[in-house]
Amino acid sequence: MKTLILLFHNNFSNSKANAALAGATQRLCDVALVHMDSLYPDGRIDDEREVARLLEADRIVLQFPVQWYATPPLLKAWQDAVLTRMYYVRYEDEGRKLEGRPLMIAATAGNHRKAYSSNGANLFPLETLLRPLQATAYRCGLPWGKPFLLFGANRLDQPALEREGDKYAQHLKRWRRDRDGRKFPFARKTG
């Protein structure tokens, strides 16, 4: 069972949190991590390559820093190019074949968890801000896995980053066992 992690980070060389998470995944078996921004620095997505990559995976993780309550621009461009092709242009040959593969989000946020509440600076829980991705998963027939969320990303020291990396690796292991050992929640079939 192969887990594909697509990492979207337009300034990865200066990343601490996403770098720690990415590093922790290297200790796991059957995990492929793809640095999307280094692959597509001009923003031009090779949809043929990306469709093939998705269809080879058993599980998919979208990892990114939250930027102004949303995903990085390249992730949105990837969705527009790849998912539109798979589910609206070539559904029978591609989208249908991807259905049933679980999707998980791994997101980092600079602010603290308390800031993501009705009384906080960001007004909404981060889980609520990720709902468009959950809706996309539902539309595409991809079972939604519990997101891994890291708060205070730019405030963590090295030991804390290492602990978060370990937590991420454990989260991925549990998610893989859940997928392999029991049925995931319902995901709507498209078409």
C-alpha positions, 0 to 999 in steps of 0.5 A: 500500500503506497501513500503519496504525499504531495507537498505544496510549499512555495518557500520550502527552503525556509520552512521549518514546520513542513520540512520537519513533517516531510523529514519524518515521512522519510522514516516510513515505508511505502511513502512517496513525497513529491515537492510540487513547487520544485517540480513546477516552479513556473506553475504549469502542471503536467496533468498527464504526469499527475494523473499517472502519479495519483492512479499509482497511489493507494492513499493521498496526502496534500501537505501545505502551509495555510496561507490567508485561510486557503491553500497555496496557489499551486495546490489550487492550480493542481486541483484545477488542472488535474481534478478537472481533467479526471472528473469532468473531462475523462471521468470514465478513464481516470476519475472513476479509477481514483474513487475510493482512495482515501485523502488526508490533509496535513496543514501547518498554520502560523497562529495558535489553535486558540486563534482558530476559534469563534473568539479568536483572531481567525474567527473559524476553526482551521477544520472549518476553513478546510471544508472546501477540500473536504467537499472536493474529496466528497465530490471525487469519491475520496474518503476523507481522513482526519487531517493532521494540523500543526499550529504555531508553526513558525514559533516552534523550536527544534525539539518541538518540531521533531515531536510534531514530525513524530506525531505526523509519522504516527498519524500517517501510520494510524491512518494507513492501519485504519484504511487497511483494517476497516472501512472508511466513512462513506464517500459519494460516488460520482458520475 
